[in-house]
Each structure stands twice: as C-alpha cells, then as structure tokens.
Amino acid sequence: MNVETTKPREAAGGAPAENGPPPIEVKGLTMSYGPLIVMEELSFQVERGEIFVIMGGSGSGKSTLLKHLIGLRAPAKGSILFEGEDFLEADERTRKGILQRMGVLYQNGALWSGLTLAENVALPLEEYTELDARSIGEVVSLKLALVGLRGFEDFYPAEISGGMRKRAALARATALDPDVLFFDEPSSGLDPITASRLDDLILQLRDSFGTTIVIVSHDLASIFKVADRAIFLDIKEKTMTAVGAPDSLRDHPPSDEVRRFMTRSSAIDPSAGSSTQRDSEAPNRRDEP
C-alpha cells in the first residue's frame, strides 16, 4: 500500500503548480525481466519544478525504474506519461520531441573517452538541432562554464577527476535545456565534499531554471539536502510503500523497512527507540573512488 506523508508540492519558488498534466505520471507500472517481476503496481506523479528521489535498497529496482522513465525499457504492465503523452504509444516524431525535453546523467558519467569535453557536450546539439558550428561552440562553452569547467573544453575525460567528469556529464545533459533531468546515483564514486558540491549544482539548476529533476539515490545526506519528495521501493513487498518528503518519512515512517532505510544517518529524533538509535549510529558514508 502506498503511503503519502505530505501534500503535493508547490512549484519551484513557492508558486502554485501549473495547470495541465504533470511532467511525469506513472500508472500501475510493473517492471520485469522475463518471468522475474522486479516491482509492480507503481503509481506516482512527478510535479513540475520539484526534485523527486527514487530510494530503496540494493536490488530494489531503482535503476530499472529510471530506465523505464527514460524509455530504455518497456513496462510489463501499466504506462508512463510525459506531459500526458504515452512514450511507447507515441509516433516517432513525438518520441523524438519527448527525448529532446529530457537530459540524463548516468552513474559513471558515460562520457566518450575519445572525445574532448567540448565534443562530448556538443553531441546532443549536433544530433537534435540545426545550429551551426560557431553557435554550438558558444553553447558548449556556456554549459561548461555553468558547471565550473570553463577552460577545460579541450581536455579528455581521462585527464580530469571523477567529480569533474560528473560535472562535464551534467553539462552535456543540460545542453538542450531539458525540462526534465534524470540522475542515476550522482554521488556514487565521489568524496563527500565533491558530492555536496554536485548537490549544490542540482539545486541551482532547479532554482534558476525551474528544471524538474528525478534522482536515483541511496545517499541519505544528498536525499535530505536536495529532495522535495521521494518514493521508497520495498524489495520485500515488490512495490513502493511510501511517498513523501524525506524528513516526514524519517520522522513518521510507514514501515520498518522505511524506518531502517531513513535512519542510517545521525539526523534522527533522539527520543526514538533503541533499535532506531542503533541504526542511526551506522556511519553515513558516500562511495569513495
């Protein structure tokens, strides 16, 4: 049973959410690999201008859900709507339009190793626009500057740090000024300071441009810092068992699984029971390179 712990979020900046269909709406989604059901009966909406996080333990299907959301996998059952359009039912022209409104930052960055940072960022512009080379170069320089990589246009991915590669991949993901950005474990492989700076960039994108952002993450520090709402995928129940603001899910968990997941950090009510306290004493560590 899905549990909503907070009212639907207002649009970025505190303004009421716009009328019309939400950027993303998932209805009765079942995900499977052949006969193996990963998750079933997933239903939720992502509101315009919010940062929405997909949480869950290892193997719960977080990245699989992301692949469904960006059109890489077809639902076994149910539907996924983008601005009211069903991606799988749409014609080729509509699908291309939907893809142009998306940006994706994959877990490892997925930069082409044989291309410079500038050439990587230019790829979606060359594929989806009719801009000339000079205009593309100007957009590329701007996007790299926005993520703090001005002057690194001619560097190759192997010549920069992991955090810089993530930022370069973010510049590529935003090249087409997408309405929706998807992140797969953005803090994976980063030290805590670098990961926190990437969180700051994510918040800046939402606050400055009103971008709707969907993040797959198990990093509690990042979740509490950036997320407006989150869903929890329960590997035992094979469905989502909670949706709401992270602090509400921590303070009022609808199940033991949600409680255990949300209280791994020290940010917990000191009056909580002893088992919760033991969970909270577990170190909150990010993946290291």
C-alpha angles and dihedrals in degrees: 000000000000115000121204110202100179140035118263111282125255119238120272113294093028096281118138114269113266121258119252132057119331118254090251130018123177117197124191093327119187118187123197145161102219108302092347111098111210100181133348141195095020112170125169144124130230110216124223113271097007131123106234121189129203108211135182144117126286111295095018093120102257096139091039089057090050090053089053092049093053094045100253093119131035120230117253084215137355131029144269118213127198111199085338094309121120105225095207094047094046125100121250095265093052091047091053090051091051092049091051089058092055132078124189131199108193123210096258095034092248094224117166104253094209094055129074120243090259092051091049093052091046094058099086091043091054092046101045107025138055095224117140122242094263094052091046090052091053093050091047092052091049094049093048091048091052090059094044098260102115108147095025096090094115097044121108121229092251090058096061136060127268092255091051090050090054090051092048089051088050090053089054092046090055096043093106094042092245123205091220129036124197123201126190109204094323094185094051112122094011130114115243096259094048091045091051090052089052088052088054090053091051091052091047091053092052096043097043101039105019090239117173108231131198118190133187107209145148093184106113095195090056094042094054091045101050112015124102091182137357140190125217120220109208111208092199096050093037091223141072111284102180142028127178147082111329094236090051091050089050095047096039107025113185093211143016091252092056091045093051092048097046098045101056088103127069090246095102139119106271090216091065119116124276096259090054090048091054090051091050092054091064108109116259100225131168121218112272126217 
